[in-house]
Amino acid sequence: MTNNNDKMSREEAGRKGGETTAKNHDKEFYQEIGQKGGEATSENHDKDFYQEIGQKGGEATSENHDKEFYQEIGQKGGEATSENHDKEFYQEIGQKGGEARANQRDGSDDGKMSREEAGRKGGEKSRR
């Protein structure tokens, strides 16, 4: 689309420039400029910035995708993880998760009693 003075619109000039750049550069070029942009962004923004854009992205994604989308990407992620890790990896993360949960229960004041405490109290009541 050109305007009346035989000049290109900004949109047309940008599209043509992008097409020319794509013809002249390969994947590595785009990876390099992407990495440089990411580094510059990280130098200019703090944790709150990333949390905010992450939340906005998550909200936009949830508005545009359904339950099946999340099931599919979850399954793909699980398959990729299982291809890249062995039994020991899962044992280690399972142990860490169990320890973290136990520590949470022991040190938390969330109004819930631990299994040990519930068992003890149940045992005391049954003895009466």
Backbone as a printed PyTorch tensor [residue, N CA C, xyz], in Angstrom:
tensor([[[  0.8430,  -1.1660,   0.0000],
         [  0.0000,   0.0000,   0.0000],
         [  0.8950,   1.2370,   0.0000]],

        [[  0.7320,   2.1130,  -0.9340],
         [  1.4960,   3.3560,  -0.9940],
         [  0.5360,   4.5170,  -0.8360]],

        [[  1.0830,   5.6490,  -0.3700],
         [  0.2240,   6.8110,  -0.2430],
         [  0.2570,   7.6130,  -1.5430]],

        [[ -0.3610,   8.7500,  -1.5660],
         [ -0.5120,   9.5260,  -2.7980],
         [  0.7950,  10.0830,  -3.3390]],

        [[  1.8420,  10.1890,  -2.5620],
         [  3.1190,  10.7450,  -3.0180],
         [  4.0800,   9.6500,  -3.4670]],

        [[  3.5650,   8.4740,  -3.7900],
         [  4.3700,   7.3230,  -4.1830],
         [  5.3970,   6.9320,  -3.1170]],

        [[  5.0730,   7.1820,  -1.8650],
         [  5.9170,   6.7570,  -0.7530],
         [  5.2470,   5.5790,  -0.0660]],

        [[  6.0710,   4.6710,   0.4500],
         [  5.5420,   3.5110,   1.1670],
         [  5.0160,   3.9320,   2.5380]],

        [[  4.0040,   3.2150,   2.9960],
         [  3.5400,   3.4210,   4.3640],
         [  4.5820,   2.8240,   5.3050]],

        [[  4.5120,   3.1910,   6.5650],
         [  5.4390,   2.6290,   7.5550],
         [  5.3010,   1.1150,   7.6310]],

        [[  4.0550,   0.6660,   7.5920],
         [  3.8190,  -0.7720,   7.6700],
         [  4.4750,  -1.5050,   6.5000]],

        [[  4.3090,  -0.9590,   5.2870],
         [  4.8790,  -1.6010,   4.1110],
         [  6.4070,  -1.5580,   4.1470]],

        [[  6.9630,  -0.4390,   4.5520],
         [  8.4200,  -0.3240,   4.6430],
         [  8.9670,  -1.3030,   5.6790]],

        [[  8.2910,  -1.4260,   6.8210],
         [  8.7200,  -2.3590,   7.8590],
         [  8.6460,  -3.7960,   7.3940]],

        [[  7.5730,  -4.1360,   6.6980],
         [  7.4170,  -5.5000,   6.1800],
         [  8.5220,  -5.8210,   5.1860]],

        [[  8.7680,  -4.9080,   4.2500],
         [  9.8200,  -5.1390,   3.2460],
         [ 11.1980,  -5.2220,   3.8950]],

        [[ 11.4460,  -4.3740,   4.8550],
         [ 12.7260,  -4.4180,   5.5660],
         [ 12.9080,  -5.7200,   6.3050]],

        [[ 11.8410,  -6.1940,   6.9360],
         [ 11.8890,  -7.4680,   7.6520],
         [ 12.1360,  -8.6310,   6.7130]],

        [[ 11.4970,  -8.6040,   5.5570],
         [ 11.7030,  -9.6730,   4.5760],
         [ 13.1420,  -9.6760,   4.0640]],

        [[ 13.6980,  -8.4980,   3.8020],
         [ 15.0810,  -8.4110,   3.3290],
         [ 16.0490,  -8.9030,   4.3970]],

        [[ 15.8140,  -8.4910,   5.6370],
         [ 16.6790,  -8.9330,   6.7350],
         [ 16.6200, -10.4530,   6.8770]],

        [[ 15.4230, -11.0180,   6.7850],
         [ 15.2720, -12.4660,   6.9120],
         [ 16.0210, -13.2050,   5.8050]],

        [[ 16.0620, -12.6420,   4.6150],
         [ 16.7780, -13.2740,   3.5030],
         [ 18.2920, -13.2230,   3.7080]],

        [[ 18.7690, -12.1960,   4.3930],
         [ 20.2070, -11.9830,   4.5400],
         [ 20.8170, -12.5740,   5.8000]],

        [[ 19.9910, -13.0620,   6.7240],
         [ 20.5240, -13.5510,   7.9960],
         [ 19.9580, -14.9260,   8.3280]],

        [[ 20.7310, -15.6880,   9.1020],
         [ 20.3260, -17.0350,   9.4790],
         [ 19.8390, -17.0920,  10.9260]],

        [[ 19.5270, -18.2880,  11.3720],
         [ 19.0060, -18.5130,  12.7170],
         [ 19.9510, -17.9980,  13.7920]],

        [[ 21.2510, -18.2130,  13.6080],
         [ 22.2340, -17.7940,  14.6020],
         [ 22.2270, -16.2720,  14.7920]],

        [[ 22.0060, -15.5380,  13.7040],
         [ 21.9350, -14.0750,  13.7860],
         [ 20.8080, -13.6670,  14.7320]],

        [[ 19.6480, -14.2730,  14.5440],
         [ 18.5020, -13.9160,  15.3750],
         [ 18.6980, -14.3720,  16.8220]],

        [[ 19.3460, -15.5040,  17.0230],
         [ 19.6330, -15.9490,  18.3830],
         [ 20.5790, -14.9760,  19.0800]],

        [[ 21.5810, -14.5020,  18.3450],
         [ 22.5550, -13.5720,  18.9270],
         [ 21.9070, -12.2460,  19.3050]],

        [[ 21.1060, -11.6800,  18.3970],
         [ 20.4850, -10.3900,  18.7450],
         [ 19.4370, -10.5710,  19.8320]],

        [[ 18.7820, -11.7330,  19.8640],
         [ 17.8250, -12.0180,  20.9360],
         [ 18.5150, -12.1080,  22.2800]],

        [[ 19.6810, -12.7530,  22.3000],
         [ 20.4390, -12.8690,  23.5450],
         [ 20.9040, -11.4970,  24.0170]],

        [[ 21.3950, -10.6790,  23.0890],
         [ 21.8370,  -9.3320,  23.4570],
         [ 20.6790,  -8.5040,  23.9960]],

        [[ 19.5290,  -8.6300,  23.3640],
         [ 18.3530,  -7.9050,  23.8440],
         [ 17.9260,  -8.3570,  25.2160]],

        [[ 17.9800,  -9.6560,  25.4440],
         [ 17.6320, -10.1940,  26.7590],
         [ 18.5810,  -9.7270,  27.8390]],

        [[ 19.8630,  -9.6860,  27.5220],
         [ 20.8470,  -9.2140,  28.4990],
         [ 20.6390,  -7.7410,  28.8170]],

        [[ 20.3790,  -6.9370,  27.7800],
         [ 20.1450,  -5.5080,  28.0020],
         [ 18.8890,  -5.2890,  28.8460]],

        [[ 17.8620,  -6.0630,  28.5650],
         [ 16.6220,  -5.9420,  29.3270],
         [ 16.8520,  -6.3040,  30.7880]],

        [[ 17.6050,  -7.3730,  31.0260],
         [ 17.8420,  -7.8000,  32.4050],
         [ 18.6610,  -6.7780,  33.1870]],

        [[ 19.4990,  -6.0220,  32.4890],
         [ 20.2820,  -4.9810,  33.1570],
         [ 19.4240,  -3.7750,  33.5190]],

        [[ 18.3280,  -3.5750,  32.7890],
         [ 17.4990,  -2.3850,  32.9800],
         [ 16.2350,  -2.6230,  33.7960]],

        [[ 15.9480,  -3.8710,  34.1530],
         [ 14.7050,  -4.1620,  34.8640],
         [ 14.9670,  -5.0620,  36.0600]],

        [[ 14.0590,  -4.9620,  37.0390],
         [ 14.2110,  -5.7430,  38.2630],
         [ 13.2270,  -6.9140,  38.3010]],

        [[ 13.2440,  -7.6240,  39.4040],
         [ 12.4140,  -8.8090,  39.5990],
         [ 10.9260,  -8.4820,  39.4210]],

        [[ 10.4820,  -7.3460,  39.9280],
         [  9.0710,  -6.9720,  39.8360],
         [  8.6150,  -6.8530,  38.3810]],

        [[  9.4920,  -6.3310,  37.5330],
         [  9.1810,  -6.2010,  36.1030],
         [  8.8890,  -7.5730,  35.5130]],

        [[  9.7510,  -8.5310,  35.7960],
         [  9.5790,  -9.8700,  35.2290],
         [  8.3570, -10.5750,  35.8130]],

        [[  8.0820, -10.3450,  37.0880],
         [  6.8890, -10.9320,  37.6830],
         [  5.6310, -10.3770,  37.0290]],

        [[  5.6230,  -9.0750,  36.7870],
         [  4.4560,  -8.4440,  36.1740],
         [  4.2270,  -8.9360,  34.7480]],

        [[  5.2860,  -8.9740,  33.9340],
         [  5.0750,  -9.4290,  32.5580],
         [  4.7750, -10.9290,  32.5190]],

        [[  5.3240, -11.6770,  33.4540],
         [  5.0020, -13.1010,  33.5290],
         [  3.5470, -13.3260,  33.8850]],

        [[  3.0480, -12.5320,  34.8150],
         [  1.6420, -12.6530,  35.2100],
         [  0.7340, -12.2630,  34.0530]],

        [[  1.0630, -11.1700,  33.3650],
         [  0.2570, -10.7510,  32.2150],
         [  0.2660, -11.8150,  31.1220]],

        [[  1.4250, -12.3950,  30.8850],
         [  1.5200, -13.4550,  29.8760],
         [  0.7170, -14.6720,  30.2630]],

        [[  0.7800, -15.0370,  31.5170],
         [  0.0080, -16.1830,  32.0020],
         [ -1.4850, -15.9460,  31.8940]],

        [[ -1.9190, -14.7350,  32.2160],
         [ -3.3420, -14.4090,  32.1050],
         [ -3.7970, -14.4430,  30.6570]],

        [[ -2.9850, -13.8660,  29.7670],
         [ -3.3380, -13.8670,  28.3400],
         [ -3.3970, -15.2940,  27.8010]],

        [[ -2.4490, -16.1160,  28.2130],
         [ -2.4350, -17.5030,  27.7520],
         [ -3.6690, -18.2420,  28.2470]],

        [[ -4.0290, -18.0360,  29.5090],
         [ -5.1880, -18.7470,  30.0550],
         [ -6.4930, -18.2940,  29.3970]],

        [[ -6.5380, -17.0550,  28.9370],
         [ -7.7330, -16.5660,  28.2460],
         [ -7.8450, -17.1570,  26.8450]],

        [[ -6.7250, -17.5100,  26.2540],
         [ -6.7110, -17.9680,  24.8670],
         [ -6.6340, -19.4840,  24.7000]],

        [[ -6.4840, -20.2120,  25.7970],
         [ -6.3310, -21.6580,  25.6910],
         [ -7.2400, -22.3680,  26.6820]],

        [[ -7.5940, -23.5920,  26.3260],
         [ -8.4880, -24.3810,  27.1610],
         [ -7.7310, -25.4740,  27.9200]],

        [[ -8.4890, -26.2720,  28.6500],
         [ -7.9290, -27.3310,  29.4830],
         [ -7.0750, -28.3000,  28.6610]],

        [[ -7.5280, -28.6240,  27.4580],
         [ -6.8050, -29.5790,  26.6170],
         [ -5.4210, -29.0550,  26.2500]],

        [[ -5.2960, -27.7490,  26.0370],
         [ -4.0000, -27.1530,  25.7280],
         [ -3.0150, -27.4140,  26.8570]],

        [[ -3.4480, -27.1670,  28.0890],
         [ -2.5690, -27.3630,  29.2370],
         [ -2.2450, -28.8330,  29.4440]],

        [[ -3.2110, -29.7110,  29.1790],
         [ -2.9390, -31.1390,  29.2880],
         [ -1.8770, -31.5540,  28.2740]],

        [[ -2.0070, -31.0400,  27.0620],
         [ -1.0600, -31.3980,  26.0070],
         [  0.3460, -30.9010,  26.3250]],

        [[  0.4810, -29.6310,  26.7420],
         [  1.8300, -29.1310,  27.0140],
         [  2.4070, -29.7680,  28.2660]],

        [[  1.5480, -30.1020,  29.2160],
         [  2.0210, -30.8090,  30.4080],
         [  2.5410, -32.1900,  30.0600]],

        [[  1.8180, -32.8750,  29.1830],
         [  2.2560, -34.2030,  28.7700],
         [  3.5740, -34.1160,  28.0050]],

        [[  3.6850, -33.1440,  27.1020],
         [  4.9320, -32.9780,  26.3390],
         [  6.0970, -32.6560,  27.2710]],

        [[  5.8510, -31.8000,  28.2490],
         [  6.9050, -31.4590,  29.2090],
         [  7.3210, -32.6600,  30.0340]],

        [[  6.3450, -33.4490,  30.4590],
         [  6.6510, -34.6480,  31.2230],
         [  7.4450, -35.6570,  30.4130]],

        [[  7.0690, -35.8150,  29.1450],
         [  7.8000, -36.7430,  28.2770],
         [  9.2320, -36.2670,  28.0450]],

        [[  9.3920, -34.9620,  27.8010],
         [ 10.7400, -34.4210,  27.5820],
         [ 11.5960, -34.5920,  28.8320]],

        [[ 10.9990, -34.3470,  29.9900],
         [ 11.7360, -34.5000,  31.2440],
         [ 12.1450, -35.9520,  31.4570]],

        [[ 11.2260, -36.8760,  31.1790],
         [ 11.5570, -38.2920,  31.3990],
         [ 12.6230, -38.7790,  30.4310]],

        [[ 12.6880, -38.1910,  29.2370],
         [ 13.7250, -38.5670,  28.2790],
         [ 15.1020, -38.0530,  28.7100]],

        [[ 15.1140, -36.9640,  29.4780],
         [ 16.3750, -36.3280,  29.8520],
         [ 16.8700, -36.6780,  31.2540]],

        [[ 16.0740, -37.4330,  32.0170],
         [ 16.4570, -37.7440,  33.3910],
         [ 16.2730, -39.2180,  33.6860]],

        [[ 17.0380, -39.7010,  34.6340],
         [ 16.9830, -41.1050,  35.0020],
         [ 16.2540, -41.3050,  36.3300]],

        [[ 16.2040, -42.5600,  36.7630],
         [ 15.5030, -42.9320,  37.9880],
         [ 16.0250, -42.1670,  39.2010]],

        [[ 17.3420, -41.9750,  39.2610],
         [ 17.9390, -41.2900,  40.4070],
         [ 17.4500, -39.8390,  40.5140]],

        [[ 17.2400, -39.2060,  39.3710],
         [ 16.7290, -37.8260,  39.3640],
         [ 15.3820, -37.7780,  40.0760]],

        [[ 14.4890, -38.6960,  39.7110],
         [ 13.1530, -38.7030,  40.3110],
         [ 13.2030, -39.0770,  41.7880]],

        [[ 14.1100, -39.9710,  42.1570],
         [ 14.2620, -40.3160,  43.5650],
         [ 14.7140, -39.1000,  44.3590]],

        [[ 15.6650, -38.3590,  43.7870],
         [ 16.1990, -37.1740,  44.4690],
         [ 15.1410, -36.0870,  44.6350]],

        [[ 14.4040, -35.7950,  43.5670],
         [ 13.3960, -34.7300,  43.7000],
         [ 12.2440, -35.1800,  44.5820]],

        [[ 11.9330, -36.4740,  44.5620],
         [ 10.8990, -36.9950,  45.4500],
         [ 11.3000, -36.8680,  46.9060]],

        [[ 12.5580, -37.1860,  47.1860],
         [ 13.0590, -37.0740,  48.5510],
         [ 13.0520, -35.6130,  48.9970]],

        [[ 13.5150, -34.7160,  48.1300],
         [ 13.5210, -33.2910,  48.4710],
         [ 12.1090, -32.7780,  48.7240]],

        [[ 11.1790, -33.2030,  47.8950],
         [  9.7900, -32.7830,  48.0860],
         [  9.2100, -33.2910,  49.3810]],

        [[  9.5090, -34.5480,  49.6890],
         [  9.0290, -35.1250,  50.9460],
         [  9.6160, -34.4190,  52.1500]],

        [[ 10.9070, -34.1190,  52.0930],
         [ 11.5560, -33.4160,  53.2030],
         [ 10.9890, -32.0060,  53.3610]],

        [[ 10.7750, -31.3270,  52.2320],
         [ 10.2280, -29.9730,  52.3030],
         [  8.8290, -29.9920,  52.9010]],

        [[  8.0280, -30.9890,  52.5170],
         [  6.6710, -31.0980,  53.0450],
         [  6.6990, -31.4120,  54.5340]],

        [[  7.6020, -32.2930,  54.9420],
         [  7.7160, -32.6360,  56.3600],
         [  8.1510, -31.4160,  57.1670]],

        [[  9.1100, -30.6700,  56.6480],
         [  9.5590, -29.4600,  57.3350],
         [  8.4430, -28.4300,  57.4100]],

        [[  7.6570, -28.3650,  56.3670],
         [  6.5290, -27.4340,  56.3380],
         [  5.5340, -27.8020,  57.4320]],

        [[  5.2520, -29.0770,  57.5500],
         [  4.3120, -29.5480,  58.5620],
         [  4.8380, -29.3250,  59.9770]],

        [[  6.1150, -29.6110,  60.1830],
         [  6.6990, -29.4840,  61.5160],
         [  6.7780, -28.0380,  61.9750]],

        [[  7.0870, -27.1490,  61.0550],
         [  7.3150, -25.7590,  61.4380],
         [  6.1660, -24.8250,  61.1450]],

        [[  5.0920, -25.3410,  60.5830],
         [  4.0160, -24.4210,  60.1960],
         [  3.0190, -24.2490,  61.3200]],

        [[  2.3520, -23.1360,  61.2800],
         [  1.2940, -22.8530,  62.2380],
         [  0.0320, -22.5580,  61.4440]],

        [[ -0.3280, -23.5020,  60.5560],
         [ -1.4600, -23.2790,  59.6750],
         [ -2.7620, -23.8240,  60.2540]],

        [[ -2.7380, -24.1970,  61.5110],
         [ -3.9420, -24.7030,  62.1500],
         [ -4.1600, -26.1890,  61.9240]],

        [[ -3.3380, -26.8240,  61.1100],
         [ -3.4810, -28.2440,  60.8400],
         [ -2.4270, -28.9990,  61.6390]],

        [[ -2.7980, -30.1630,  62.1080],
         [ -1.8250, -30.9470,  62.8550],
         [ -1.1290, -31.9240,  61.9170]],

        [[  0.0840, -32.3040,  62.2910],
         [  0.8490, -33.2620,  61.4980],
         [  0.2210, -34.6410,  61.6450]],

        [[  0.6120, -35.5670,  60.7740],
         [  0.1200, -36.9400,  60.8750],
         [  0.4980, -37.5580,  62.2110]],

        [[  1.7270, -37.2620,  62.6320],
         [  2.1910, -37.8190,  63.8970],
         [  1.3170, -37.3340,  65.0510]],

        [[  1.0290, -36.0390,  65.0430],
         [  0.2120, -35.4670,  66.1150],
         [ -1.2020, -36.0240,  66.0710]],

        [[ -1.7640, -36.1410,  64.8630],
         [ -3.1150, -36.6860,  64.7250],
         [ -3.1580, -38.1260,  65.2080]],

        [[ -2.1210, -38.8970,  64.8560],
         [ -2.0660, -40.2880,  65.3090],
         [ -1.9650, -40.3870,  66.8140]],

        [[ -1.1350, -39.5520,  67.4060],
         [ -0.9610, -39.5490,  68.8560],
         [ -2.2670, -39.2080,  69.5420]],

        [[ -2.9340, -38.1480,  69.0710],
         [ -4.1870, -37.7360,  69.7050],
         [ -5.2760, -38.7820,  69.5210]],

        [[ -5.2920, -39.4090,  68.3420],
         [ -6.2720, -40.4730,  68.1250],
         [ -6.0190, -41.6620,  69.0260]],

        [[ -4.7510, -41.9690,  69.2140],
         [ -4.3850, -43.0750,  70.1190],
         [ -4.7660, -42.7790,  71.5580]],

        [[ -4.5710, -41.5290,  71.9720],
         [ -4.9240, -41.1580,  73.3490],
         [ -6.4200, -41.2900,  73.5740]],

        [[ -7.2210, -40.8840,  72.5860],
         [ -8.6810, -40.9720,  72.7410],
         [ -9.1410, -42.4030,  72.7860]],

        [[ -8.4850, -43.2610,  72.0120],
         [ -8.9470, -44.6710,  71.9960],
         [ -8.5800, -45.3970,  73.2720]],

        [[ -7.6170, -44.8900,  74.0350],
         [ -7.2220, -45.5190,  75.2900],
         [ -8.1690, -45.1550,  76.4200]],

        [[ -8.9000, -44.1080,  76.2680],
         [ -9.7820, -43.6430,  77.3550],
         [-10.9970, -44.4600,  77.5110]]])
